[in-house]
């Protein structure tokens, strides 16, 4: 499941997060994973959208991902 973050916090922690792939919260994260290969470990809910921040500098450390 995706983490949730307030818009104000997201603007401080992830500037320019709007430039990354997004889907409305009414959409399907499973569908995005199957169709577009989203890695849902990098998915965060900001406001009424889910953003996939894979490739964002510092995302691995924020999400606690070790590859």
C-alpha positions as CSV (number, residue, x, y, z in Angstrom):
1,X,0.0,0.0,0.0
2,X,1.2,3.5,-0.8
3,X,2.3,5.9,1.9
4,X,0.3,9.1,2.4
5,X,1.8,12.6,2.6
6,X,0.3,16.1,2.9
7,X,0.9,18.4,0.0
8,X,2.9,20.9,2.1
9,X,5.2,18.2,3.2
10,X,5.6,16.8,-0.3
11,X,6.6,20.1,-1.6
12,X,9.4,20.3,0.9
13,X,10.6,16.7,0.7
14,X,10.0,16.0,-3.0
15,X,10.2,19.3,-5.0
16,X,8.8,18.9,-8.5
17,X,7.1,15.7,-7.6
18,X,4.3,16.7,-10.1
19,X,6.7,15.8,-12.9
20,X,6.6,12.1,-12.1
21,X,3.9,9.7,-13.3
22,X,0.6,10.0,-11.4
23,X,-2.9,8.5,-11.3
24,X,-6.0,9.6,-9.5
25,X,-6.8,7.8,-6.2
26,X,-9.9,6.4,-7.9
27,X,-7.6,4.5,-10.3
28,X,-6.0,1.1,-9.8
29,X,-2.4,0.8,-8.5
30,X,-2.4,-2.9,-9.5
31,X,-3.4,-1.9,-13.0
32,X,-0.6,0.7,-13.2
33,X,1.9,-2.0,-12.0
34,X,0.6,-4.5,-14.6
35,X,0.3,-2.2,-17.5
36,X,3.2,0.3,-17.0
37,X,5.5,-1.6,-14.6
38,X,5.1,0.8,-11.7
39,X,7.2,-0.3,-8.7
40,X,4.6,0.3,-5.9
41,X,7.3,0.5,-3.3
42,X,8.0,4.0,-4.7
43,X,4.3,5.1,-4.7
44,X,3.1,7.8,-2.4
45,X,-0.4,9.4,-2.1
46,X,-0.2,13.2,-2.2
47,X,-3.5,14.9,-2.1
48,X,-5.9,13.1,-4.4
49,X,-3.2,11.5,-6.6
50,X,-0.8,8.6,-6.3
51,X,2.7,9.5,-7.6
52,X,5.4,7.0,-8.6
53,X,8.7,8.5,-7.5
54,X,10.9,5.8,-8.9
55,X,14.1,7.6,-10.1
56,X,13.6,10.6,-7.8
57,X,16.9,11.4,-6.1
58,X,16.8,10.2,-2.5
59,X,13.6,8.2,-2.9
60,X,15.3,4.9,-2.0
61,X,16.5,6.3,1.3
62,X,13.1,7.9,2.1
63,X,11.2,4.7,1.3
64,X,13.8,2.5,3.0
65,X,14.5,0.4,-0.1
66,X,17.8,-1.5,-0.4
67,X,18.6,-3.0,-3.8
